[in-house]
Amino acid sequence: MNVVGHVESLWRYPVKSMRGEKLQDAFIAFSGVYGDRLYAFHNSAARAGFPYLTGRELEEMLLYRPQFRDSEKALRPPNLAEAESLDPGITPLYPSPADLVVDVETPAGEVLAIDSPALHDRLRTASGAGQLTLLRSDRAMTDCRPVSLISTQTVGTLGQEIGMALDQRRFRANIYVDFGAASGFTEDRLLGCSLRIGSKVVISVLERDPRCKMITLDPDTAQASPEVLRTVARAHEGKAGVYGAVLVEGTIRPGDEITLLR
């Protein structure tokens, strides 16, 4: 087995298209990172194939800060210790909706419950969207595969190509990887491979991550830099980072080794 890198940081996004939160450990389930993208706003005016309100329509959504009301219950399954003792895998339970309630801090500093009519009205008015309906799921409402990964080397390479320093949070990945001395876009060469992360989790790398307007938005200001997407489209077929499916569930942490299993 070959150690190819380490986990640089872990992130999840409790509300689709709102600001993410950095984690000190993450339970990676078959459905994705525990607590990731459990909430989204359905936009009646959006196209049927992608019915959500996102930063594509309302850039300032990135400035809204969601936070689970009970941070401990939102980190891992309540039966994790018992489940991890089962062979060969894990059978996690998911808590009740009451245990995964989210509050959202607006850009103005006001804290509103995720189901607050005031929050919905604010988003609808700012975006010009149609009717907004709050969606909640026990499983991550991701665009594609359950887990996304990008290397710090890829972010650095893109910054050099564009001629500006890029905050890696633009790419809204779950797992940021440090490949050490490897070049940018090393993760592309892992397509079709399986990676063990830490002592237990195994992810199959399935496809490159097609990018959209979201990567043009500064995570602290929501200001757009269209040259970011133009560079990815021109030089990298519109893709940066990779998507994966989870083969073995478990907990991972920053600093964990990433081992190539083939």
Secondary structure, 3 states (H helix, E strand, C coil): CEEEEEEEEEEECCECCCCCEEECCEEEECCEECCCCCEEEEECCCCCCCCECCCCCCHHHHHCEEEECCCCCCCCCCCHHHHHCCCCCCCCCCCCHHHHCEEEECCCCCEEECCCHHHHHHHHHHHCCCCEEEEECCCCCCCCCCEEEEEHHHHHHHHHHHCCCCCHHHHCCCEEEECCCCCCCHHHHHCCCEEEECCCEEEEEEEEEECCHHHHECCCCCCECCHHHHHHHHHHCCEEEEEEEEEECEEECCCCEEEECC
